[in-house]
């Protein structure tokens, strides 16, 4: 291997090109076309082999994300009924709200630690929390114990995705970030689709406790995959962990450069929190049996996967803002359709498909936009800021949806109408309110 990493076949091609040049020069340019062709072959062979964009580390990270998201999402269809059996039916909105509360509160810490201790330790801690919590659900016998465990479980998503996004941003060049975030989203979305679809089947075939242990096992597998990766935080930035790193200044809580994508994230994720809260009950109200309660999530996630695979580079090609405006408009329409669902399963699932298409465009673009605007030395904190907004949106959506719904199916249109209003506000801001600083291309 010589010449900037050229393979032997490249050296052979260059040799033939040089031989051709020597031969053609002796004939005083009588075959000028072939001379130019040989010159171009020689020039191409002299160029170093371009670096591989998607390395083994990238694909391992996608696998880890798939396992992680599958782990805690497979519980979602069963948790409302589980809480009801504990006597806490009126607290369904807290299932998601408490989870996202601790996830959001932990983001500033995970962001700072990702920029100081490293990306991988932050991910390992998040996966470890997910692994431990899965073992404790079967032992919960009170509403207070359940809600406390949901608070603890939220630390998992407060840490793992923050380290993941910073890791991916470190290894992917600027011009491919939208595509890379889309592929990472495909892995996460596959987990989000497989989890809720598989969870009810595991429960029906075995028991709810088996489901909890399976969730824990998947988190352990995600943790094992992370052990094969190499840290990407530069050596000069790394520090040994100390408790003093958990002391935060105000400028370490939020990254000012990414407040625009953070605001859009919060408004666009509000509907997701609401949907997570009310869709299991809405599915039952529409007559879907226990084994098919996750059908909405499956349609939503498959549509999201499809658009990420087909249009993964859309924001790299057309720009972040145009893609966000289109996807947010689609969200408004999808949520409008959900307000019209009464007893129509096809309309219900059609809205899920459209909402999934919109999310598949929206989510990776918001990730890429956030990373574009962040400084490499504060990338973990920038990603954490976006995730704080994400958790705030999901948490508020879940909390308000649970309060408005109040176990009355006649209130469901009001839940979806409020979600549509939030996404409409995001669209207005994207059209007229965004002040866009220059992206950081490093």
C-alpha positions as CSV (number, residue, x, y, z in Angstrom):
1,X,0.0,0.0,0.0
2,X,1.6,3.2,-1.2
3,X,0.7,6.5,-2.7
4,X,-1.9,7.7,-0.1
5,X,-3.4,4.3,0.5
6,X,-3.9,3.2,-3.2
7,X,-4.6,-0.5,-3.6
8,X,-2.3,-2.6,-5.9
9,X,-4.8,-2.6,-8.7
10,X,-4.6,1.2,-8.7
11,X,-0.8,1.0,-9.0
12,X,-1.2,-1.4,-11.9
13,X,-3.7,0.9,-13.7
14,X,-1.3,3.8,-13.2
15,X,1.6,1.7,-14.7
16,X,-0.5,1.0,-17.8
17,X,-1.4,4.7,-18.1
18,X,2.3,5.7,-17.9
19,X,3.2,3.1,-20.5
20,X,0.5,4.4,-22.7
21,X,1.7,7.9,-22.3
22,X,5.3,7.0,-23.2
23,X,4.1,5.1,-26.3
24,X,1.8,7.8,-27.5
25,X,4.4,10.6,-27.1
26,X,6.7,8.8,-29.5
27,X,4.0,9.2,-32.3
28,X,4.0,13.0,-32.0
29,X,0.4,13.3,-30.7
30,X,-1.2,11.3,-33.6
31,X,-3.6,9.8,-31.1
32,X,-4.3,12.8,-29.0
33,X,-7.7,11.5,-27.6
34,X,-6.0,8.4,-26.2
35,X,-3.2,10.5,-24.8
36,X,-5.7,12.7,-22.9
37,X,-7.5,9.5,-21.7
38,X,-4.3,8.0,-20.3
39,X,-3.4,11.3,-18.6
40,X,-6.7,11.4,-16.9
41,X,-6.3,7.7,-15.7
42,X,-2.8,8.6,-14.3
43,X,-4.2,11.6,-12.5
44,X,-7.2,9.6,-11.0
45,X,-4.9,6.9,-9.8
46,X,-2.6,9.4,-8.1
47,X,-5.5,10.6,-5.9
48,X,-5.6,9.2,-2.4
49,X,-8.5,6.8,-1.7
50,X,-11.3,8.9,-0.1
51,X,-12.1,8.1,3.5
52,X,-15.0,5.8,4.3
53,X,-18.0,7.8,5.5
54,X,-19.9,5.0,7.2
55,X,-17.4,3.1,9.3
56,X,-17.9,0.0,11.5
57,X,-18.3,2.4,14.4
58,X,-21.2,4.1,12.8
59,X,-23.0,0.8,12.1
60,X,-22.3,-0.5,15.6
61,X,-23.8,2.7,17.0
62,X,-26.9,2.1,14.9
63,X,-27.2,-1.4,16.3
64,X,-26.8,-0.1,19.8
65,X,-29.5,2.5,19.2
66,X,-31.9,-0.1,17.8
67,X,-31.5,-2.3,20.9
68,X,-31.8,0.6,23.3
69,X,-34.9,2.1,21.8
70,X,-36.5,-1.3,21.5
71,X,-35.8,-2.0,25.1
72,X,-37.9,0.8,26.7
73,X,-40.5,1.2,23.9
74,X,-41.7,-2.4,24.1
75,X,-43.1,-1.5,27.5
76,X,-45.3,1.4,26.4
77,X,-48.4,-0.5,25.2
78,X,-48.6,-2.4,28.5
79,X,-47.8,0.3,31.0
80,X,-51.2,2.1,31.0
81,X,-53.0,-1.2,31.9
82,X,-50.3,-2.1,34.4
83,X,-50.8,1.3,36.2
84,X,-54.6,0.8,36.1
85,X,-54.3,-2.5,37.9
86,X,-52.1,-0.8,40.5
87,X,-55.0,1.6,41.1
88,X,-53.5,4.6,39.3
89,X,-55.7,5.0,36.2
90,X,-55.9,8.7,36.7
91,X,-52.1,9.0,36.5
92,X,-51.6,7.7,33.0
93,X,-50.3,11.0,31.8
94,X,-47.4,10.7,34.3
95,X,-46.1,7.5,32.6
96,X,-44.4,9.5,29.9
97,X,-44.3,12.9,31.7
98,X,-42.1,11.6,34.6
99,X,-39.9,9.6,32.3
100,X,-39.2,12.7,30.2
101,X,-38.9,15.0,33.2
102,X,-35.7,13.2,34.5
103,X,-34.5,12.8,30.9
104,X,-34.8,16.5,30.4
105,X,-33.2,17.4,33.8
106,X,-30.3,15.2,33.2
107,X,-29.5,16.6,29.7
108,X,-27.3,19.5,30.8
109,X,-25.2,17.0,32.9
110,X,-25.0,14.4,30.1
111,X,-24.0,17.1,27.6
112,X,-21.2,18.5,29.8
113,X,-20.0,15.0,30.6
114,X,-20.0,14.1,26.9
115,X,-17.8,17.1,26.2
116,X,-15.4,16.4,29.1
117,X,-15.4,12.7,30.2
118,X,-16.3,11.2,26.8
119,X,-19.1,10.2,24.5
120,X,-19.0,6.4,25.3
121,X,-19.1,6.7,29.2
122,X,-22.3,8.8,28.8
123,X,-23.9,6.2,26.6
124,X,-22.8,3.3,28.9
125,X,-24.4,5.0,31.9
126,X,-27.7,5.5,30.0
127,X,-27.9,1.9,28.9
128,X,-27.0,0.7,32.4
129,X,-29.9,2.6,33.9
130,X,-32.2,1.0,31.3
131,X,-30.9,-2.5,32.1
132,X,-31.4,-2.0,35.9
133,X,-34.9,-0.6,35.7
134,X,-36.2,-3.4,33.7
135,X,-35.5,-5.8,36.6
136,X,-37.4,-3.7,39.1
137,X,-40.8,-3.3,37.3
138,X,-42.0,-6.8,38.4
139,X,-41.3,-5.9,42.0
140,X,-43.4,-2.7,42.0
141,X,-46.7,-3.1,43.9
142,X,-47.8,0.5,44.5
143,X,-48.6,3.6,42.3
144,X,-45.9,5.6,44.1
145,X,-43.3,2.9,43.5
146,X,-44.2,2.7,39.8
147,X,-44.0,6.5,39.3
148,X,-40.7,6.6,41.2
149,X,-39.3,3.9,38.9
150,X,-40.5,5.8,35.8
151,X,-38.5,8.8,37.1
152,X,-35.4,6.7,37.5
153,X,-35.9,5.1,34.1
154,X,-35.9,8.5,32.4
155,X,-32.2,9.0,33.2
156,X,-31.5,6.3,30.5
157,X,-32.7,8.5,27.6
158,X,-31.2,11.6,29.3
159,X,-27.7,10.1,28.7
160,X,-27.6,7.5,25.9
161,X,-29.0,9.5,23.0
162,X,-26.9,12.6,24.0
163,X,-23.7,10.6,23.7
164,X,-24.9,8.8,20.6
165,X,-25.6,12.1,18.6
166,X,-22.3,13.6,19.7
167,X,-20.4,10.4,18.6
168,X,-22.1,10.4,15.2
169,X,-21.4,14.1,14.7
170,X,-17.7,13.5,15.4
171,X,-17.3,10.8,12.8
172,X,-19.5,12.1,9.9
173,X,-18.5,15.0,7.6
174,X,-20.7,18.1,7.5
175,X,-22.1,17.5,4.0
176,X,-23.4,14.0,5.0
177,X,-24.9,14.8,8.4
178,X,-28.5,14.9,7.3
179,X,-28.2,11.5,5.7
180,X,-26.3,10.0,8.7
181,X,-28.8,11.3,11.2
182,X,-31.5,9.8,9.0
183,X,-29.8,6.4,9.1
184,X,-29.3,6.6,12.8
185,X,-33.0,7.5,13.1
186,X,-33.8,4.4,11.0
187,X,-32.1,2.3,13.6
188,X,-33.9,4.0,16.4
189,X,-37.2,3.9,14.6
190,X,-36.9,0.2,13.9
191,X,-36.5,-0.3,17.6
192,X,-39.4,2.0,18.3
193,X,-41.5,0.0,15.8
194,X,-40.4,-3.5,16.9
195,X,-40.7,-2.7,20.6
196,X,-44.4,-1.8,20.8
197,X,-45.3,-4.4,18.2
198,X,-43.5,-7.2,20.0
199,X,-44.3,-6.2,23.6
200,X,-48.0,-7.2,23.6
201,X,-47.2,-10.5,21.9
202,X,-44.6,-11.4,24.6
203,X,-47.1,-10.5,27.3
204,X,-49.9,-12.5,25.7
205,X,-47.6,-15.5,25.1
206,X,-45.8,-15.5,28.4
207,X,-46.4,-12.9,31.1
208,X,-45.9,-9.2,31.8
209,X,-42.9,-10.0,34.0
210,X,-41.2,-11.7,31.1
211,X,-41.7,-8.6,29.1
212,X,-39.9,-6.5,31.7
213,X,-37.0,-9.0,31.8
214,X,-36.8,-9.0,28.0
215,X,-36.6,-5.2,28.1
216,X,-33.7,-5.4,30.5
217,X,-32.0,-8.0,28.4
218,X,-32.1,-5.8,25.3
219,X,-30.6,-2.9,27.2
220,X,-27.7,-5.2,28.3
221,X,-27.1,-6.1,24.6
222,X,-27.0,-2.4,23.7
223,X,-24.4,-2.0,26.5
224,X,-22.3,-4.8,25.2
225,X,-22.2,-3.3,21.7
226,X,-20.9,0.0,23.1
227,X,-17.9,-1.9,24.6
228,X,-16.6,-2.5,21.0
229,X,-16.4,1.2,20.1
230,X,-13.5,3.7,20.2
231,X,-13.9,7.0,22.0
232,X,-14.2,10.0,19.6
233,X,-13.7,12.9,22.1
234,X,-10.3,14.5,21.4
235,X,-7.6,13.5,24.0
236,X,-7.0,17.2,24.9
237,X,-10.6,17.6,26.0
238,X,-10.9,14.5,28.1
239,X,-10.9,14.6,31.9
240,X,-11.3,12.0,34.6
241,X,-14.7,12.0,36.1
242,X,-15.1,14.0,39.3
243,X,-18.1,15.2,41.2
244,X,-17.1,18.8,40.5
245,X,-18.1,18.2,36.8
246,X,-21.7,17.9,38.0
247,X,-21.7,21.6,39.1
248,X,-23.2,23.6,36.3
249,X,-23.0,27.2,35.3
250,X,-26.0,28.8,33.6
251,X,-24.1,28.9,30.3
252,X,-23.6,25.1,30.5
253,X,-27.4,24.4,30.8
254,X,-28.4,25.6,27.3
255,X,-26.3,26.3,24.2
256,X,-27.5,29.7,22.8
257,X,-26.5,28.9,19.2
258,X,-29.1,26.1,18.9
259,X,-32.1,27.8,20.5
260,X,-34.0,27.9,17.1
261,X,-33.9,24.2,16.4
262,X,-34.6,23.6,20.1
263,X,-37.8,25.6,20.0
264,X,-39.0,23.8,16.8
265,X,-38.1,20.5,18.4
266,X,-40.2,21.2,21.5
267,X,-43.3,22.2,19.5
268,X,-43.0,19.3,17.0
269,X,-42.5,16.7,19.8
270,X,-45.5,17.9,21.8
271,X,-47.8,15.7,19.7
272,X,-45.6,12.7,20.2
273,X,-46.0,12.8,23.9
274,X,-49.7,13.2,23.5
275,X,-49.9,10.3,21.1
276,X,-47.9,8.0,23.4
277,X,-50.4,8.8,26.2
278,X,-53.7,8.4,24.5
279,X,-53.2,6.1,21.5
280,X,-53.3,2.8,23.6
281,X,-56.7,3.8,24.9
282,X,-57.8,5.1,21.5
283,X,-56.8,1.8,19.9
284,X,-59.0,-0.1,22.4
285,X,-61.9,2.3,21.8
286,X,-61.6,1.6,18.1
287,X,-61.9,-2.2,18.8
288,X,-58.3,-3.2,18.3
289,X,-57.6,-6.2,20.5
290,X,-54.7,-6.5,23.0
291,X,-52.3,-8.0,20.5
292,X,-52.9,-5.1,18.0
293,X,-52.7,-2.2,20.4
294,X,-49.3,-1.3,18.9
295,X,-50.6,-1.2,15.3
296,X,-50.6,2.6,15.3
297,X,-47.0,2.7,16.4
298,X,-46.1,0.2,13.8
299,X,-47.7,2.1,10.9
300,X,-46.2,5.4,12.2
301,X,-42.7,3.9,12.5
302,X,-42.7,2.0,9.2
303,X,-43.7,5.2,7.4
304,X,-40.9,7.1,9.2
305,X,-38.4,4.4,8.2
306,X,-39.5,4.5,4.6
307,X,-39.0,8.2,4.1
308,X,-35.7,8.2,5.9
309,X,-34.4,5.5,3.5
310,X,-35.8,7.2,0.4
311,X,-35.2,10.8,1.3
312,X,-32.3,10.5,3.8
313,X,-30.2,13.2,2.1
314,X,-33.1,15.6,1.4
315,X,-31.9,18.2,3.9
316,X,-28.3,17.9,2.7
317,X,-29.5,18.6,-0.8
318,X,-32.3,21.2,-0.4
319,X,-31.5,22.8,3.0
320,X,-32.6,22.3,6.5
321,X,-35.4,24.9,6.6
322,X,-37.2,23.9,3.4
323,X,-37.4,20.3,4.6
324,X,-38.6,21.4,8.0
325,X,-41.3,23.6,6.6
326,X,-42.6,20.7,4.4
327,X,-42.5,18.1,7.2
328,X,-44.2,20.4,9.8
329,X,-47.0,21.1,7.3
330,X,-47.5,17.3,7.0
331,X,-47.6,17.0,10.8
332,X,-50.4,19.6,11.0
333,X,-52.5,17.7,8.4
334,X,-51.9,14.4,10.1
335,X,-53.0,15.7,13.5
336,X,-56.0,17.3,11.9
337,X,-57.0,13.9,10.6
338,X,-56.7,12.4,14.0
339,X,-59.2,14.9,15.3
340,X,-61.7,13.5,12.8
341,X,-61.3,9.9,13.9
342,X,-64.4,8.6,15.5
343,X,-64.9,4.9,14.7
344,X,-62.7,4.7,11.6
345,X,-59.7,2.4,12.0
346,X,-58.5,3.1,8.4
347,X,-58.5,6.9,9.0
348,X,-56.7,6.3,12.3
349,X,-54.0,4.3,10.7
350,X,-53.8,6.6,7.7
351,X,-53.1,9.5,10.1
352,X,-50.4,7.3,11.7
353,X,-48.7,6.8,8.3
354,X,-48.8,10.5,7.4
355,X,-47.5,11.5,10.8
356,X,-44.7,8.9,10.4
357,X,-43.7,10.3,7.0
358,X,-43.6,13.8,8.5
359,X,-41.5,12.7,11.5
360,X,-39.1,10.8,9.2
361,X,-38.3,14.1,7.4
362,X,-38.5,16.3,10.5
363,X,-36.4,14.4,13.1
364,X,-33.1,13.9,11.3
365,X,-33.2,17.4,9.9
366,X,-33.6,18.9,13.4
367,X,-30.6,16.8,14.5
368,X,-28.5,17.9,11.6
369,X,-29.5,21.6,12.0
370,X,-28.5,21.4,15.6
371,X,-25.1,19.9,14.9
372,X,-24.6,22.4,12.0
373,X,-24.9,25.4,14.4
374,X,-22.8,23.9,17.2
375,X,-19.2,24.4,18.0
376,X,-17.2,21.1,18.1
377,X,-16.0,21.8,21.6
378,X,-19.6,22.3,22.8
379,X,-21.2,19.7,20.6
380,X,-22.4,17.5,23.5
381,X,-24.1,20.5,25.2
382,X,-25.7,21.6,21.9
383,X,-27.2,18.1,21.4
384,X,-28.2,18.1,25.1
385,X,-30.0,21.5,24.5
386,X,-32.0,20.0,21.7
387,X,-32.8,16.9,23.8
388,X,-34.0,19.1,26.7
389,X,-36.4,20.7,24.3
390,X,-37.4,17.3,23.0
391,X,-38.1,16.0,26.5
392,X,-40.0,19.2,27.4
393,X,-42.2,18.8,24.4
394,X,-42.9,15.1,25.0
395,X,-43.4,15.6,28.7
396,X,-45.8,18.6,28.3
397,X,-47.6,16.7,25.6
398,X,-48.1,13.6,27.7
399,X,-49.1,15.6,30.8
400,X,-51.6,17.8,29.1
401,X,-53.0,15.0,27.1
402,X,-53.6,12.9,30.2
403,X,-55.3,15.9,31.9
404,X,-57.5,16.7,28.9
405,X,-58.3,13.0,28.1
406,X,-59.3,12.1,31.6
407,X,-60.2,8.6,30.5
408,X,-63.0,10.0,28.3
409,X,-62.8,9.0,24.7
410,X,-65.0,11.9,23.7
411,X,-62.1,14.2,24.7
412,X,-59.6,12.7,22.3
413,X,-60.3,15.2,19.5
414,X,-59.3,18.0,21.9
415,X,-56.0,16.3,22.6
416,X,-55.1,16.1,18.9
417,X,-56.3,19.6,18.2
418,X,-54.0,21.0,20.8
419,X,-51.1,19.0,19.2
420,X,-52.0,20.4,15.8
421,X,-51.9,23.9,17.2
422,X,-48.4,23.4,18.5
423,X,-47.1,22.1,15.2
424,X,-48.8,25.1,13.5
425,X,-47.0,27.4,15.8
426,X,-43.7,25.7,14.8
427,X,-44.6,26.2,11.1
428,X,-45.2,29.9,11.6
429,X,-41.9,30.3,13.4
430,X,-40.1,28.4,10.6
431,X,-41.7,30.6,8.0
432,X,-41.2,34.0,9.6
433,X,-39.3,33.8,12.9
434,X,-36.0,32.0,12.3
435,X,-32.8,33.9,12.5
436,X,-30.1,31.6,11.2
437,X,-26.5,32.0,12.3
438,X,-23.7,30.5,10.1
439,X,-23.3,26.8,10.5
440,X,-20.0,25.4,11.9
441,X,-18.7,23.0,9.3
442,X,-16.0,21.3,11.4
